[in-house]
């Protein structure tokens, strides 16, 4: 009988599954399994590697480094839609914008010339402020003009994305520029089939104008702007396309959340919308209350309380 018991014990110790389940029992009895350390490591929180005898004696793996902001933001990509450098200085420090979007109308509002030289200077300023992408619109009435201007813009910096309208001329110019290696965003998108065109071109972005679609109403395109944008995103997902839907002409910050819930992840919006993201009244009220409490504690004037209201 003793020989049988000894043989059974040896069989259990040789079995990887047995080692996995026997370890907690040893801990409950007040002893650590032989060959493994449970001493806390710097940045404790790692879980012991469990498995067969070959790995069971390993020490805890070093804790993984904290995830980078890029990993945590997922596929989100936000752009600030203005050519106003003062607005850049106010909003870019928030750290949420990956790029700047402009067009001739925005250049005019900001008092900037619509020239290659002006956009070269403007984009250099934006890159110096830390943005990763700068979008600017090519101009011209013919395919030749659009290709010429678009090529000159693309040559300024690889971080520049050339915007072209979804007209016959713009589509043809985009097909030439993408084959030449330019980064392209197709703009003035109002219908879902235009997204299909953009994906077929190999455009990096396609920009629907949410506000203008909403202004047009059901009589203009048969559906409201929010539904239209979500359908466009579904088209791209259904195609398995890497083209990003860059939703533009956003009128209220609440639209961002609704569209994000529907699968959209790339947006460009004005400084006024950007201010809404950090201007929620209840958030400011709570922050002021925290600050006031901190000041009282620092001055030694606060009264002892049990708990606090959240």
Secondary structure, 3 states (H helix, E strand, C coil): CHHHHHHHHHHHHHCHHHHHHHHHHHHHCCCCCCCCCCCCCCCCCCCCCCCCHHHHCCCCCCCCCCCCHHHHCCCCEEEEECCCHHHHHHHHHHCCCCEEECCHHHHHHCCCCCCHHHHHHHHHHHHHCCCCEEEEECCCCCHHHHHHHHHHHHCCCCCEEEEEECCHHHHHHHHHHHHCCCCEEEEEECCHHHHHHHHHHCCCEEEEEHHHHHHHCHHHHCCCHHHHHHHHHHHHHHHCCCCEEEEECCCCHHHHHHHHHCCCCEEEECHHHHHHHCCCHHHHHHHHHHHHHHHHHHHCCCCCCCCCCC
